[in-house]
Amino acid sequence: MTRQCGSLDQVRAEIDRLDDSLLDLLAERSGYVQQAVRLKNRDQITDPERIEAILTRMRQRAVALDLEPDIAEAIWRRMIEAFINYEEKIYDDIHQ
């Protein structure tokens, strides 16, 4: 999956490229979160069963991709937490 780099500068350039792609995907995810919050009641914003299902799926995918599953889980836990906080803010702004 990764290309062989001949220097630290090349490695950093590839990481920067991937970071840009990840940010594009997070922005897209945010758009769907904004849609979802408008379809939910406040008590539906946090869904522990869905969260655990997502984390299980991401751990399984990480293993299949030869990524340390603890890294994937930690990232997804923090991302989900941040998006839940964002959803709560949007919900409260809509329902003031």
LINUR-V964798 format. One record per backbone hydrogen bond with DSSP energy under -0.5 kcal/mol. NH is the residue of the N-H (numbers start at 0). CO is the residue of the C=O. If there is no record, write none. Layout:
[[NH/CO] [NH/CO]]
This chain:
[[10/6] [11/7] [12/8] [13/9] [14/10] [15/11] [16/12] [17/13] [18/14] [19/15] [20/16] [21/17] [22/18] [23/19] [24/20] [25/21] [26/22] [27/23] [28/24] [29/25] [30/26] [31/27] [32/28] [33/29] [34/30] [35/31] [36/32] [37/33] [37/34] [38/35] [39/36] [43/40] [44/41] [46/44] [47/45] [50/46] [51/47] [52/48] [53/49] [54/50] [55/51] [56/52] [57/53] [58/54] [59/55] [60/56] [61/57] [62/58] [63/59] [64/60] [65/62] [66/61] [70/67] [71/67] [72/68] [73/69] [74/70] [75/71] [76/72] [77/73] [78/74] [79/75] [80/76] [81/77] [82/78] [83/79] [84/80] [85/81] [86/82] [87/83] [88/84] [89/85] [90/86] [91/87] [92/88] [93/89] [94/90] [95/92]]
